[in-house]
Amino acid sequence: LWSSSMSQESQKKESGAFVNVLKSLTAGTVAGVAQVITGYPLDTVKIRLQTQDPKNPKFNGALDCIKQTPRNEGPRGFFKGMSTPIAGVGGPNAALFGAS
C-alpha cells in the first residue's frame, strides 16, 4: 500500500513538471512571435532606408517611409517576409523559457 501511494505521488509530480515545462515552452513561443510582430515593421522601415539608392532616394526619412508604405502597398507592406523570422524565433525562445 505504501509503495503504491508513493508511486501515485511520484506520477503527480512528474505530470506537474511536464505541464510546467509545456507552459514555459508555449509562453516562450508566444513571446517570440509577439517580439517579431511588434519589431518587424520598424525593421522594414530601417532596411528600406538603408538599401535605397543614395543618388535617387525613394524616401526622405523614416516618417516618409512610414507614410508611403501603407499608401503604396497597404498595411501589409510593413510585414512582407515576416513568416521566416516567426518560424525561426519560436524554438529559441521556447528553449529559453523552458530552461528557466
C-alpha positions as CSV (number, residue, x, y, z in Angstrom):
1,L,0.0,0.0,0.0
2,W,2.8,2.4,0.9
3,S,4.7,1.9,-2.4
4,S,1.5,2.4,-4.5
5,S,0.8,5.7,-2.8
6,M,4.4,6.8,-3.4
7,S,4.1,5.8,-7.0
8,Q,0.9,7.9,-7.4
9,E,2.6,10.9,-5.7
10,S,5.6,10.5,-8.0
11,Q,3.4,10.3,-11.1
12,K,1.6,13.5,-10.0
13,K,4.9,15.3,-9.5
14,E,6.2,14.2,-12.9
15,S,3.0,15.2,-14.7
16,G,3.0,18.5,-12.9
17,A,6.6,19.1,-14.0
18,F,5.7,18.2,-17.6
19,V,2.8,20.7,-17.6
20,N,5.1,23.4,-16.2
21,V,7.7,22.8,-19.0
22,L,4.9,22.7,-21.6
23,K,3.6,26.1,-20.2
24,S,7.1,27.6,-20.4
25,L,7.6,26.4,-23.9
26,T,4.3,27.8,-25.0
27,A,5.0,31.1,-23.3
28,G,8.4,31.3,-24.9
29,T,6.9,30.7,-28.4
30,V,4.2,33.2,-27.9
31,A,6.7,35.8,-26.6
32,G,9.0,35.2,-29.6
33,V,6.1,35.6,-32.1
34,A,5.0,38.8,-30.3
35,Q,8.5,40.1,-30.4
36,V,8.7,39.7,-34.2
37,I,5.2,41.1,-34.8
38,T,6.0,44.3,-32.9
39,G,9.5,44.9,-34.1
40,Y,9.2,43.8,-37.8
41,P,7.5,47.0,-39.1
42,L,10.3,49.2,-37.7
43,D,12.9,46.7,-39.1
44,T,11.2,47.0,-42.5
45,V,11.5,50.8,-42.4
46,K,15.1,50.7,-41.4
47,I,16.0,48.2,-44.1
48,R,14.2,50.2,-46.8
49,L,16.1,53.3,-45.8
50,Q,19.4,51.5,-45.7
51,T,19.0,49.8,-49.1
52,Q,17.6,52.7,-51.1
53,D,19.7,54.3,-53.9
54,P,21.6,57.2,-52.3
55,K,21.7,59.1,-55.6
56,N,17.9,58.7,-56.1
57,P,16.4,58.1,-52.7
58,K,12.8,56.8,-52.6
59,F,12.1,58.1,-49.1
60,N,13.0,61.4,-47.3
61,G,13.5,59.7,-43.9
62,A,11.8,57.3,-41.6
63,L,8.5,59.2,-41.3
64,D,8.2,59.5,-45.1
65,C,8.8,55.7,-45.4
66,I,6.1,55.1,-42.8
67,K,3.7,57.3,-44.7
68,Q,4.4,55.9,-48.2
69,T,4.5,52.2,-47.3
70,P,0.8,51.8,-46.5
71,R,-0.2,54.3,-49.2
72,N,1.6,52.3,-51.9
73,E,1.4,48.7,-50.5
74,G,-1.3,48.8,-47.8
75,P,-0.6,48.0,-44.2
76,R,0.7,44.6,-45.2
77,G,3.7,46.3,-46.7
78,F,5.3,46.5,-43.3
79,F,5.0,42.8,-42.7
80,K,6.3,41.4,-46.0
81,G,8.6,38.4,-45.4
82,M,7.7,38.1,-41.7
83,S,6.9,34.4,-41.9
84,T,10.5,33.3,-41.9
85,P,11.5,35.2,-38.7
86,I,8.3,34.0,-37.0
87,A,9.2,30.4,-37.9
88,G,12.7,30.8,-36.6
89,V,12.1,32.7,-33.3
90,G,9.7,30.3,-31.7
91,G,12.2,27.5,-31.0
92,P,15.0,29.5,-29.3
93,N,12.6,31.5,-27.2
94,A,10.7,28.3,-26.2
95,A,14.1,26.8,-25.1
96,L,15.0,29.9,-23.2
97,F,11.7,30.0,-21.3
98,G,11.8,26.2,-20.8
99,A,15.3,26.3,-19.3
100,S,14.4,28.9,-16.6
